[in-house]
Amino acid sequence: MNKSNQERCIQCRLIIQDCICSENSAFWAEHKITLLTSKREERIISNTGRLLRLVLENISPVYIGKKGWEKEVESEIMRTDYTPVILFPTPPVCDGQIIMEETGKPLNIFVLDTSWRNARRWLHKPVLMNLKKIGLKTVPPSEYYLRKQSAENYLCTFQAVTLLMAELRTKGFASVSFQINEKFTLWVKSLARERGLKITTTPS
Ligand SMILES: [Zn+2]
C-alpha cells in the first residue's frame, strides 16, 4: 500500500501509527503569534506552521488572499494589549527584547509561514510595511530537511518561532522547550522515514 494513501492524523498529518498528538498540551505564551499563511500552504503535509499550532496556544492564523485578510491583519496590529512586530531573518532588524522593555507589553509576532520566496513577497504587502522587523540573534543549523530552502540559514517556521520564544526569555518557555523540540524532531523523522529520505543532520 502506498504510504501517501494511508490514513493520516488530521492534526499532525502523520500516518496514524506515527501520530504525535497524544497527551498534547499546548503552551500558552505571553507573546502572541499571528501566523500569516495560506490555504495552499496549510495543505502541504510538511508545513510546520500547522505543527506549531499544536504546541502553542496563543496563536491565530490569517489566510493571505482570503477575503478580508487585510482587515484581519489591521485589527491584529491595532490591538492595544500587544506590540506588533514581524519576524524576518534579514538585516536590519530591531531587538525584540528592547521593544518589549520600551513598550512594557508583550509582542504580537507576525510570522510568514510559507516558502522563502513567498515570504519576501508577503513582506512587501502594504498592510505589513510599517511593522517593526525582528530577527534571531543566533541561527543554528536547520534540523528540517523536508523542503528545499533556497537561502542558507533559513529556518522553518517551527524552529524560527521556538528559537525566538527562547531568545525573548518568554515566561515558562524554558521548562517546556525540551518537550516541544522533541516533538518536532520526532515529527521530522517520521515524515523523512515515510519519504525514504536520508537524515542529513543529527537532530539533537
Ligand atoms: Zn497526530
Residues whose N, C-alpha, C, O or C-beta is under 5 A from the ligand:
A	BS01	ZN	C9 Q11 C12 R13 C19 I20 C21
